[in-house]
């Protein structure tokens, strides 16, 4: 992420996944913290949404 709009794009992409409850994106660290309902979705679906929006993502556990 390189500009102020990048976190907004990432957040919207992740929030578009059914089951996502909240998304907090930190531009400086290039990270997102996502709270989601695991009975509805999973981390891979959220990563895919970010990647499809043009921002490669991975799960950090």
N, C-alpha and C positions, 0 to 999 in steps of 0.2 A: 504494500500500500504506500502510495507516494503523495497523495494529496488529501485535502479535507473531505472530498466527496467519496473517496474510497471506502471509509468505514460505513458510510450511509448505504452504499451499494451492497456491501457484504452483509450488513445487518438486515436489510430488506430481503435479500436472497435467503438468508437463514430463517428469517421470520415467516417466509412463505411456505416452509415445510410444516405440514400438519403435525401437531404435537409439541412444537417449540413454544415454550412459555416466555422466555426472555433471552435477549442477546445483548451483551455488552462488548463493544469493540474498542480496542486500545490502539490508536494509530502509531504511537511511539514504539510500542513493543511488537506491533504487528500480530496481536493475538485477539481472539474472541472467546468470551466465556458464555456458554450456552446452557440454559436450563431447559430440559425437555422431558416429556412423558415417554419413558421407554416402552410403554405398552402400545404407543402409537407410532413412534419412529425410532431411529437409531442414529448413532454418530456418523455412520457412513453416508446416510441420506443427507445429513446436514453438510458434510464435507462436499458431497456431490453438488449440492445447490450452490455453494460458494465457488467451486471450480467452474460450474456452468456459467456463473456470472463473470468469470474472467479472473478469479482470485484463487489460486491454488491453496488448498488447505490440507491439514492433516490433524489427526487426533493426538493430543498430548495427554497422557494419563498420569 
